[in-house]
Amino acid sequence: MTLDETAGRIWADNHLAFTDWADGALGRAGARPDRPRMATLLSVIAALTVSLTLIGGSVA
């Protein structure tokens, strides 16, 4: 498994866990088709943070 595959799996697991948490926190448990926009925005920010961290770590 390459570093990219590992990062992709970690991101996917974190994304699902975060959206599940966000749905529950907003009282929307099980509301998969109608995910809150804030959860999507925050998961994109988290993905960018992970990507930049991995890029920064590989450069250093």
C-alpha positions in Angstrom: 0.0 0.0 0.0 1.4 3.4 -1.0 1.4 6.6 1.1 -1.3 8.0 -1.2 -3.6 5.0 -0.7 -3.0 5.1 3.1 -3.8 8.8 3.2 -6.9 8.2 1.1 -8.2 5.6 3.4 -7.5 7.7 6.5 -9.3 10.6 4.9 -12.3 8.5 3.9 -12.6 7.0 7.4 -12.3 10.5 9.0 -14.8 12.0 6.6 -17.4 9.3 7.4 -16.8 9.6 11.1 -17.0 13.4 11.1 -20.2 13.5 9.0 -21.8 10.9 11.3 -20.8 13.0 14.3 -22.1 16.2 12.6 -25.4 14.6 11.7 -25.8 13.3 15.3 -24.8 16.7 16.8 -27.4 18.4 14.6 -30.1 15.8 15.5 -30.0 14.4 12.0 -28.9 10.8 12.7 -29.5 8.7 9.6 -30.0 11.7 7.3 -27.5 10.6 4.7 -29.1 12.1 1.5 -29.3 15.6 3.1 -25.9 16.1 4.8 -25.4 19.5 6.3 -23.3 21.9 4.2 -21.1 22.8 7.2 -20.0 19.2 7.6 -19.0 19.0 4.0 -17.1 22.3 4.2 -15.3 21.2 7.4 -14.4 17.8 5.8 -12.9 19.6 2.8 -10.9 21.8 5.1 -9.7 18.7 7.0 -8.8 17.0 3.8 -6.7 20.0 2.7 -5.0 20.1 6.1 -4.1 16.4 5.8 -2.9 16.8 2.3 -0.7 19.9 3.1 0.7 18.1 6.2 1.6 15.1 4.1 3.2 17.3 1.4 5.0 19.3 4.0 6.3 16.2 5.7 7.5 14.7 2.4 9.4 17.9 1.5 11.1 18.3 4.9 
